[in-house]
Amino acid sequence: MINDFAVPAGTEPATDGADGGPHEGVRAAGWSPTTLEAVARRLDAGGGDALAALDVERIYDAWCGAVDELLDSGSATRRHLAAHLPAATHLSPPALDAALEAMLGGFTGAPVRRLLERGQELRRSASAPPSRRLAVAIVAGNIPGLAVQIVLPALAAGRPML
């Protein structure tokens, strides 16, 4: 499910094996300024239109599927995270589990559907078309799942997010 929402083809980050920093030995994605700019341009150019073409049900299903996958300790995505995030975040495996549950646990089900439906209603009733331009956020990297607090409202507003 999560792999369905990857960065645009040809803009994937390189993996360099080790970051050489305090987490030496942890595999790190190498986002160069050029790669990051390419992703931002693609999202800004067509991300808003692509989101506008999706109905609430499709966004809801994808969102809840991704959150459920992250919360499921048996999923391939979660097992991959469990192998890498404790060292990167300086959290023990039980603390990582607790952090993911705390950050993601309330971002599924009926509250998500209501937020997405309300966003759609507001976009339809707006006298001026809402912005479909790229929104950018920088969040702490040592708190797994923190970005959901920013990404979900952006989705509800129909804005692509980087």
URQUISUL-V641300 format. One record per backbone hydrogen bond with DSSP energy under -0.5 kcal/mol. NH is the residue of the N-H (numbers start at 1). CO is the residue of the C=O. E is the energy in kcal/mol with one decimal. If there is no record, write none. Layout:
# URQUISUL-V641300
nh->NH co->CO e->E
nh->NH co->CO e->E
This chain:
# URQUISUL-V641300
nh->4 co->1 e->-1.4
nh->5 co->2 e->-2.0
nh->6 co->3 e->-0.7
nh->11 co->8 e->-1.9
nh->14 co->30 e->-1.4
nh->16 co->14 e->-0.6
nh->16 co->28 e->-1.4
nh->18 co->16 e->-0.8
nh->19 co->26 e->-0.8
nh->24 co->21 e->-1.3
nh->26 co->23 e->-2.6
nh->30 co->14 e->-4.6
nh->31 co->29 e->-1.0
nh->32 co->30 e->-0.9
nh->36 co->32 e->-2.7
nh->37 co->33 e->-2.3
nh->38 co->34 e->-2.1
nh->39 co->35 e->-2.3
nh->40 co->36 e->-2.5
nh->41 co->37 e->-2.7
nh->42 co->38 e->-2.2
nh->43 co->39 e->-2.6
nh->44 co->40 e->-2.7
nh->45 co->41 e->-2.6
nh->46 co->42 e->-2.0
nh->47 co->42 e->-0.5
nh->47 co->43 e->-1.9
nh->48 co->43 e->-0.6
nh->48 co->132 e->-0.5
nh->50 co->46 e->-2.4
nh->51 co->47 e->-2.4
nh->52 co->48 e->-2.3
nh->53 co->49 e->-1.4
nh->54 co->51 e->-1.5
nh->59 co->55 e->-2.0
nh->60 co->56 e->-3.1
nh->61 co->57 e->-2.7
nh->62 co->58 e->-2.4
nh->63 co->59 e->-3.0
nh->64 co->60 e->-2.9
nh->65 co->61 e->-2.2
nh->66 co->62 e->-2.3
nh->67 co->63 e->-2.7
nh->68 co->64 e->-2.8
nh->69 co->65 e->-2.1
nh->70 co->66 e->-2.1
nh->71 co->67 e->-2.1
nh->72 co->68 e->-1.6
nh->73 co->71 e->-0.8
nh->75 co->72 e->-1.9
nh->79 co->75 e->-2.6
nh->80 co->76 e->-2.2
nh->81 co->77 e->-2.5
nh->82 co->78 e->-3.0
nh->83 co->79 e->-1.2
nh->84 co->80 e->-0.9
nh->84 co->81 e->-1.0
nh->85 co->81 e->-3.5
nh->88 co->84 e->-1.6
nh->89 co->85 e->-2.9
nh->90 co->86 e->-1.3
nh->91 co->86 e->-1.0
nh->96 co->92 e->-2.8
nh->97 co->93 e->-2.3
nh->98 co->94 e->-2.2
nh->99 co->95 e->-2.7
nh->100 co->96 e->-2.6
nh->101 co->97 e->-2.3
nh->102 co->98 e->-2.7
nh->103 co->99 e->-2.7
nh->104 co->100 e->-2.8
nh->105 co->101 e->-2.2
nh->107 co->104 e->-2.2
nh->111 co->108 e->-0.5
nh->112 co->109 e->-0.8
nh->113 co->109 e->-1.8
nh->114 co->110 e->-2.7
nh->115 co->111 e->-2.1
nh->116 co->112 e->-2.6
nh->117 co->113 e->-2.8
nh->118 co->114 e->-2.6
nh->119 co->115 e->-2.4
nh->120 co->116 e->-2.1
nh->121 co->117 e->-2.5
nh->122 co->118 e->-2.5
nh->123 co->119 e->-2.2
nh->124 co->120 e->-2.3
nh->125 co->121 e->-2.1
nh->126 co->122 e->-0.9
nh->135 co->160 e->-2.6
nh->143 co->140 e->-0.6
nh->144 co->142 e->-0.5
nh->146 co->143 e->-1.9
nh->148 co->145 e->-1.7
nh->149 co->146 e->-1.6
nh->150 co->147 e->-1.8
nh->151 co->147 e->-3.0
nh->152 co->148 e->-1.8
nh->154 co->150 e->-1.4
nh->155 co->151 e->-2.5
nh->156 co->152 e->-2.5
nh->157 co->153 e->-1.9
nh->158 co->154 e->-0.6
nh->158 co->155 e->-1.2
nh->159 co->154 e->-2.9
nh->162 co->135 e->-2.2
